[in-house]
């Protein structure tokens, strides 16, 4: 059920229809319909329609895009269909929704004083629950950043932060720029507690080659920044652990850094086995420089190499370009072949099946799979028990716990073990 909802939320029904989604999930369309209706009281088609309506509403309220462009970007087949669905779902026409908006951001022709080299640029504000620790997300992006592909940092004030990156989109390469400034603390009121969190928004600039790419890119950004997290639910589960309570209190809005490109994350995980983050950045940057492509969507930016490109290049070319051991190059090449050959790392995947497929690749072990579950597959309960930094953070008088001991210690953190792991990783990084 969770896989089906993730897929519908990320637009898979718009891409392949209910029959296609059912095929990906390994069930019949009728069974999928019964499952979703039984759980939520509505059908997969209705959920997908509601998703399109909300996407159109966001664009109508926040941009000056023509209604025809809004309909196309939100996944509707025509303006008429868009009108009908918005009236049914939201009780208003596109023109009425736009008129009601108190104010809206407009598509920008320039960013930082430069006209985009190609495509369409749109400024949006993506909803998020407070507390939201944007600056620490920027820190996490920065320590993993690949030269030319992504960059992040903090501004003059400690609460100012930003991130920029290219990412693959269905039609071409896209570019996003995010303002990750610290948001004011959540307000409390009747019926709410200190961890309830109220709604805020994260400013995002999106550049796409085609408006058809806009909605999938926004979904990818939400996963990257963990914008759908419920910090109150996470905190209430983690705070009873005396090891975690000071960390949660110090960083109540901490998010789990996701992935704009699961293959990019897999590549970094393979290259980062048993080496430092700094060395990993060096290797991934060499790979991007050698096999990535310049993109017109943002001046000076690179599109990270696609798996087909690395599969075609071969392990020896990878070894020479990145200057890594031959065994590591063979592992990366085999992983690229697997993804190019159909291994799906998308939002609707069966996480256990992905793990099994990755473990079949020579040179990939449990740590790489666990890291993929945390970063790329969006599993909030993922845990890398063999991670050296995590074990160091949990060390006690008897020394570092074994992986089995980590699993036992983390049982109390379910179903938010990825968040506990991120708290411990962050505290270790900031204490150096």
PyMOL commands that set and color helices and strands:
alter all, ss='L'
color gray80, all
select helices_A, chain A and resi 2-9+12-25+29-40+44-62+67-74+79-90+94-100+134-144+211-224+231-238+242-250+262-271+277-291+307-313+315-322+326-340+351-359+366-375+388-393+403-413+417-430
alter helices_A, ss='H'
color red, helices_A
select strands_A, chain A and resi 110-111+114-115+120-129+150-154+161-168+173-179+199-208+293-294+302-303
alter strands_A, ss='S'
color yellow, strands_A
deselect
rebuild
show_as cartoon
